[in-house]
Amino acid sequence: MTPFLPPETLALTFAALMAVSILAYVVLDGYDLGVGLLLQATPEEAERDRMVASIGPFWDANETWLVLGVGLLLVAFPVAHGMVLTALYMPVALMLCGLILRGVAFEFRAKAGTPLDKRRWDWAFAGGSALAALTQGWMLGRYVLGFEQGLAPMLFATLAAFGVAAAYAFIGACWLIWRTEGALQVRAVAWARDVLWVVAAGIVAVSVATPLASARIFARWFEMPNLLLLAPLPAATFGLILGLRSLLRHMPLPDDKLRHVPFWGAVGLFCLSFAGLTWSFFPYIVPERLTLFQAASAPESLSIILVGAAFVLPVILGYTVLAWCIFGGKARDLRYD
């Protein structure tokens, strides 16, 4: 098959598709992992049931974006896939264990015969969520520093693990503000307030470590005119954090006004952070080792794969949007069997 796009354009197209898939996964599975992380923060069984019900129609579809992102990495950038998976084999395996555990717990807690059995599955669901979130954060920390060895990179990866878990807990709390009401909504507002500053500290830590990891990245951010052109990115992030803090201090509002705003604000923080990382590492797919163009498959292969991706991506996006449209109410209106 003759490539219908230049090789460089094909590589950039697949990089964009992979970036969209990863960002969609981080946002969508992030909020349901966050709900899992917060599950044990309430002693009320009815509230835990409501929390699980709020993500019931969405959680398994959300994980499809992870499959798509990893699949695109495998077929479009196989050399990078091998290097990344080799460096992150153990955390990837643990992440999959966490995702499997929370999936099993989700189904079995609904069939639990006694409150004690349900409580055990609640712990399993929370534990699986925590394992998945922490390993994803660890992988981000290792990636940011280019998989360097030593005590300092490992400590940074540990901080990144807890930072990502905090970010997931924050967006999960914002989801509950939107999708629940009453005492649980009040709890969710308090959770979001408490964890917002941990999220802010994590963003600052990654923002400082990324340019220090590479002279090339430092130059991309701090040399003129980039310094002026990129200034709106950290300014928007800082402004959004302050805006969320101010809003959360007054929530919940009468008539449940602005209930959805914290969630979309959290999504904005994720998008801004992702944009910063993308700018820092482009065109490298493995930091300082391998560029997109070096790692890309043959143009003929990419052309064939692109045809398949053009069908798969709209299908995944379509049923994600459809689920949000059908199950768009408060958690009391949602059911899982």
Protein Blocks (a to p, Z undefined) as FASTA:
>chain_A
ZZfbdfklmmmmmmmmmmmmmmmmmmmmmmmmmmmmmmmmpcbfklmmmmmmmmmmmmmm
mmmmmmmmmmmmmmmmmmlmmmmmmmmmmmmmmmmmmmmmmmmmmmmmmmpfbfklmmmm
mmmmmmmmmmmmmmmmmmmmmmmnoopacjklmmmmmmmmmmmmmmmmmmmmmmmmmmgg
hjllmmmmmmmmmmmmmmmmmmmmmmmmmmmmpmklmmmmmpcfklmmmmmmmmmmmmmm
mmmmmmmmmpccehhiaklmmmmmmmmmmmmmmmmmmmmmpccfbghkbcfklmpccfkl
mmmmmmmmmmmmmmmmmmmmmmmmmmmccfklpccZZ
